[in-house]
Amino acid sequence: MREVVDGVFELGIGYVNMHVVVTDDGVVLVDTGLPRRSATIDRALHGIRRTVGDVRTILLTHHHPDHTGSVADLCRRSGARVVAHRLDAPYVTGEARAVVRHPVVKLVGLLLGTPEPAPVDDLVTTDRATPVPGFTALHTPGHTAGHVSYLLDRAEGVLFAGDAAAGKRGGRIGSTPRMVSADLDEQARSVARLAELDFAHAVFGHGPAVSGRAVERFRQFVAS
């Protein structure tokens, strides 16, 4: 697990990243990675002298299984509250099932397995809500209808972009694969809105973090 800025850690689980944020009130997780990886998260927490019992909140960027894979287990063992956008929450709780059409995505889903349904305690219903002190929820639809990015007021701003965008080599910004996004035009508009903000660091569900006026990389990507 790598520390991006003070108290913000990135944990790669297979091909996807999740993030651990240490706050005065306990640990906040942004997404939980692939299914059946709770033991990996336990070890990572132990490495920073924390336990799953310290987890107070799980912020979900969206409902895809590589981001919600361990929510149910972690919630059960920690008592953490789960936050998701109202449009994605039914897929997390199991009330709705996503329709998967692309054959590659179907195959990946079979290999990964289906996450156990998990409770969602708090719904993001408005843009710029504050689900946890210091975090601002930003509705960034496109990858999914209820995709949320989070801006943390720390170290000149840390953006948790989820799958609204992806980190690339050389500190560049790119898109997630077209096959897994619901609305590419909407996603492009969401990235453009993120580029209007002010933040120094950005972390992603996929790809390396970017530090040092990261928002400028978003602006370059939007302009390209």
C-alpha positions in Angstrom: 0.0 0.0 0.0 1.4 3.4 -1.0 0.9 6.7 0.7 -0.2 9.3 -1.8 -0.3 12.2 0.6 -0.4 12.3 4.4 -3.0 9.8 5.6 -4.2 8.9 2.1 -3.2 5.4 0.9 -3.6 3.6 -2.4 -4.1 -0.2 -2.4 -3.9 -2.1 -5.7 -6.1 -5.2 -5.7 -5.5 -6.9 -9.0 -6.2 -4.4 -11.7 -8.2 -2.0 -9.6 -7.3 0.5 -6.9 -9.1 1.3 -3.6 -8.2 4.0 -1.2 -7.8 4.3 2.6 -8.0 7.7 4.3 -7.1 8.1 7.9 -9.1 10.8 9.6 -9.5 12.0 13.2 -12.7 10.0 13.5 -11.4 6.7 12.1 -10.7 5.2 8.7 -12.7 6.0 5.5 -12.5 3.6 2.5 -13.2 4.8 -1.0 -14.4 1.7 -2.7 -13.4 -1.8 -1.7 -11.9 -3.5 -4.8 -12.6 -7.0 -6.1 -14.8 -9.6 -4.5 -13.2 -11.9 -1.9 -10.3 -9.6 -1.1 -11.1 -8.7 2.5 -8.0 -10.5 3.8 -5.9 -8.3 1.5 -7.5 -5.2 2.9 -7.0 -6.5 6.5 -3.3 -6.9 5.9 -3.0 -3.4 4.4 -4.8 -1.8 7.3 -2.5 -3.7 9.7 0.5 -2.3 7.8 -0.6 1.3 8.8 -1.5 0.2 12.3 -5.2 0.1 11.8 -7.8 -2.7 11.8 -11.1 -3.3 10.1 -12.7 -2.1 13.3 -11.4 1.4 12.7 -13.3 1.7 9.4 -16.2 4.1 10.0 -17.4 4.9 6.5 -17.2 3.3 3.0 -17.6 5.8 0.2 -18.6 4.2 -3.1 -17.8 5.8 -6.4 -20.1 3.4 -8.3 -21.7 0.0 -8.3 -19.4 -2.0 -10.6 -18.3 -5.3 -8.9 -14.6 -4.5 -9.0 -15.3 -1.5 -6.8 -17.9 -3.0 -4.4 -16.6 -6.5 -4.1 -15.9 -6.5 -0.4 -18.4 -4.0 0.9 -20.8 -6.5 2.5 -18.0 -8.3 4.5 -16.2 -5.1 5.6 -19.5 -3.5 6.6 -20.5 -6.6 8.6 -17.2 -6.8 10.5 -16.7 -3.0 11.0 -20.2 -1.6 11.4 -19.2 1.1 8.9 -21.9 3.1 7.1 -22.0 2.9 3.3 -22.5 5.9 1.1 -23.5 5.7 -2.6 -25.5 7.8 -5.1 -29.2 7.1 -5.1 -29.0 5.9 -8.8 -26.4 3.3 -8.1 -27.5 2.2 -4.7 -30.1 -0.4 -5.9 -27.3 -2.3 -7.6 -25.2 -2.4 -4.4 -28.1 -3.6 -2.3 -29.2 -6.2 -4.8 -32.6 -4.6 -5.6 -31.5 -4.2 -9.2 -29.2 -6.1 -11.5 -27.0 -4.4 -14.1 -27.6 -5.5 -17.7 -24.3 -6.5 -19.2 -24.2 -6.7 -23.0 -20.5 -6.7 -24.0 -19.1 -10.3 -24.1 -15.7 -9.4 -22.6 -17.4 -7.7 -19.7 -19.6 -10.7 -19.2 -16.6 -13.0 -19.1 -14.8 -10.8 -16.6 -17.9 -10.8 -14.5 -18.0 -14.6 -14.5 -14.3 -14.8 -13.5 -14.6 -12.2 -10.7 -17.9 -13.4 -9.2 -20.8 -11.3 -8.0 -20.4 -9.2 -4.9 -22.7 -10.0 -2.0 -25.5 -7.5 -1.7 -24.7 -4.8 0.9 -26.7 -2.2 2.7 -26.4 1.5 1.7 -27.0 3.7 4.7 -26.7 7.2 3.2 -27.7 8.3 -0.3 -26.0 11.0 -2.3 -28.9 12.9 -3.8 -27.4 16.3 -4.4 -24.2 17.5 -6.0 -21.5 18.8 -3.5 -23.0 16.9 -0.6 -20.7 16.3 2.4 -20.9 12.6 3.4 -17.9 12.8 5.7 -16.3 16.0 7.1 -13.7 17.1 4.7 -15.1 15.2 1.7 -17.3 16.7 -1.0 -19.3 14.3 -3.2 -19.4 15.3 -6.9 -22.0 13.6 -9.1 -20.0 12.6 -12.2 -22.3 10.5 -14.3 -21.4 8.7 -17.5 -19.4 5.6 -16.4 -22.6 4.8 -14.5 -25.7 7.0 -13.9 -24.8 7.4 -10.3 -21.1 7.7 -10.4 -19.6 9.9 -7.7 -16.1 11.4 -7.4 -15.0 12.8 -4.0 -12.8 15.8 -3.3 -10.9 15.7 0.0 -9.9 19.0 1.5 -6.3 17.9 2.3 -2.9 18.6 0.9 -4.3 21.3 -1.5 -7.0 18.9 -2.6 -7.2 15.2 -3.4 -9.6 14.1 -6.0 -10.9 10.5 -5.9 -11.9 10.2 -9.5 -13.2 6.6 -9.4 -13.7 5.6 -13.0 -14.7 9.0 -14.3 -11.2 9.0 -15.7 -8.1 6.9 -15.5 -4.4 7.5 -14.7 -1.9 6.8 -17.4 1.9 6.6 -17.6 3.8 9.9 -17.4 1.2 11.6 -15.3 -1.3 11.7 -18.1 -5.1 11.4 -17.8 -7.2 9.1 -19.9 -10.6 7.4 -20.1 -11.7 4.0 -18.8 -12.5 1.4 -21.5 -15.5 2.4 -23.6 -17.1 -1.0 -23.2 -17.7 -0.5 -19.5 -19.2 3.0 -19.6 -22.9 3.6 -19.9 -22.8 7.1 -21.5 -19.5 8.3 -23.0 -20.8 11.8 -23.8 -22.0 12.3 -20.3 -18.7 11.0 -18.9 -16.8 13.5 -21.0 -19.0 16.3 -19.6 -18.3 15.0 -16.1 -14.5 15.1 -16.7 -14.9 18.6 -18.0 -16.6 19.7 -14.8 -13.8 18.1 -12.7 -11.3 20.1 -14.7 -13.0 23.3 -13.5 -12.2 22.5 -9.9 -8.9 23.1 -8.0 -6.9 20.1 -6.7 -3.3 19.1 -6.5 -3.6 15.3 -6.4 -5.8 12.8 -8.2 -6.3 9.1 -7.6 -8.2 6.7 -9.8 -9.9 3.3 -9.8 -7.5 2.3 -12.5 -4.0 3.6 -13.2 -1.4 5.5 -11.2 -2.1 8.6 -9.0 -1.1 12.0 -10.3 0.4 14.7 -8.0 1.4 18.3 -8.5 -1.4 20.4 -9.9 -3.2 17.3 -11.1 -6.1 19.5 -12.2 -3.9 20.8 -15.0 -3.6 17.3 -16.4 -7.4 17.1 -16.5 -7.6 20.4 -18.3 -5.0 19.2 -20.9 -7.1 16.0 -21.4 -10.3 17.9 -21.9 -8.7 20.2 -24.4 -7.1 17.4 -26.4 
